Amino acid sequence: MTLKHEVPMQHETSSDQTLVEKVQQGDKRAFDLLVVKYQYKVVGLIGRYIQDKSEVLDVAQESFIKAYRSINSFRGESAFYTWLYRIAVNTAKNHLVSRSRRPPESDVELDNEEVFNTYESLSDIATPEANLNSNRLEKAIYHAIEMLPEELRSALTLREFDGLSYEDISLIMECPVGTVRSRIFRAREAVEKHIRPFLDAGESS
């Protein structure tokens, strides 16, 4: 099975569930369409765990193979992409462990939802209204994200860049929603602390 490059126009409106059902009935072509639809998102997700691009592609390939082999276990209790993302995250983690890389660190759960509203989302921080050259600020933000521990980085990027709900992220990362909120809060806090000098410099200029 290989990552695909294009999808026939007549299949663009097919729903994930319809395609999954076709795959479960033995239609391998239907799974190719799912690969086309999600390959770039899966590669991007894995890239948040693994830095080597060749390894990222290998792990993405492995993730889709695992998904194909397990497709009959998918019952539609969650969105297909949530199920697929969870497979990709687990495959990336297993790859890191097999290479004796840094394991994910433990998390502390936070239950007070109000505290999560004290920090702006990254999309709000990186607006044209910021009193700092947007290119420099963007680089500072991405550098700060790159420095985060794997679990914090994944939770934050799934939320900020993929726009997933806390519930979907919880399913993908296989942890309670409270843990997801904790990770995102801590990630935002770390990013805000890192870019604060840039923002302060912009305000004083």
DAHUZI-V338438 format. One record per pair of residues at least 6 apart in sequence whose ideal C-beta (glycine too) atoms are under 8 Angstrom apart, sorted by the first residue. I is the first residue (numbers start at 1). J is the second residue. If there is no record, write none. Layout:
# DAHUZI-V338438
i-><I/I>
j-><J/J>
This chain:
# DAHUZI-V338438
i-><1/1/1/1/1/2/3/3/3/3/3/3/4/4/4/4/5/6/7/7/7/8/11/14/14/16/16/16/16/16/17/17/19/19/19/19/19/20/20/20/20/20/20/22/23/23/23/23/23/24/24/24/31/31/34/34/35/38/38/39/39/41/41/41/42/42/42/42/42/42/43/43/43/45/45/45/45/45/45/45/45/46/46/46/46/46/46/46/47/47/48/48/48/48/49/49/49/49/49/49/49/50/50/50/50/50/55/59/59/59/59/60/62/62/63/63/63/63/63/66/66/67/67/67/70/74/74/78/78/79/82/82/82/82/83/85/85/85/86/86/86/86/89/89/89/89/90/93/96/96/96/97/102/104/104/104/105/105/107/107/107/107/107/107/108/109/109/109/109/109/110/110/110/110/110/111/113/115/116/116/116/119/119/119/119/120/120/121/121/122/122/122/122/122/122/123/125/125/125/125/125/126/126/126/126/128/130/130/130/131/131/131/131/132/132/132/132/132/133/136/137/137/137/137/140/140/140/141/141/143/144/144/144/144/145/145/145/145/145/146/147/147/148/148/148/148/151/151/152/152/152/152/152/153/154/155/155/155/155/155/155/156/156/156/156/156/158/158/158/158/158/159/159/159/164/166/166/166/166/167/169/170/170/170/170/173/173>
j-><35/61/64/65/68/61/35/39/57/60/61/64/32/35/36/39/36/36/33/36/37/33/33/30/33/34/37/79/80/81/76/80/30/31/33/34/80/30/34/71/74/76/80/30/30/31/34/68/71/71/72/74/68/71/80/84/64/81/84/60/64/81/85/162/60/63/64/84/85/88/56/57/60/85/88/89/92/154/157/158/162/56/59/60/63/88/91/92/53/56/150/153/154/157/89/92/93/95/96/150/154/56/59/92/95/96/95/88/91/92/95/88/91/95/84/87/88/91/92/87/91/83/84/87/87/80/83/168/171/168/164/168/171/172/171/158/168/172/171/172/173/174/154/172/173/174/174/104/102/103/150/103/150/149/150/151/149/151/151/175/179/182/183/186/182/176/178/179/181/182/116/178/181/182/185/178/181/185/181/184/185/185/188/189/192/188/192/160/188/141/145/156/160/188/191/160/137/141/192/195/199/134/137/138/141/134/137/199/202/199/202/203/205/198/199/201/202/205/202/198/195/198/199/202/194/195/198/191/195/194/190/191/194/195/153/156/157/187/191/153/190/194/156/187/190/191/173/183/183/184/186/187/190/187/173/169/173/180/183/184/187/183/184/187/188/191/164/168/169/172/173/166/169/184/172/177/180/181/184/177/180/176/177/179/180/179/180>
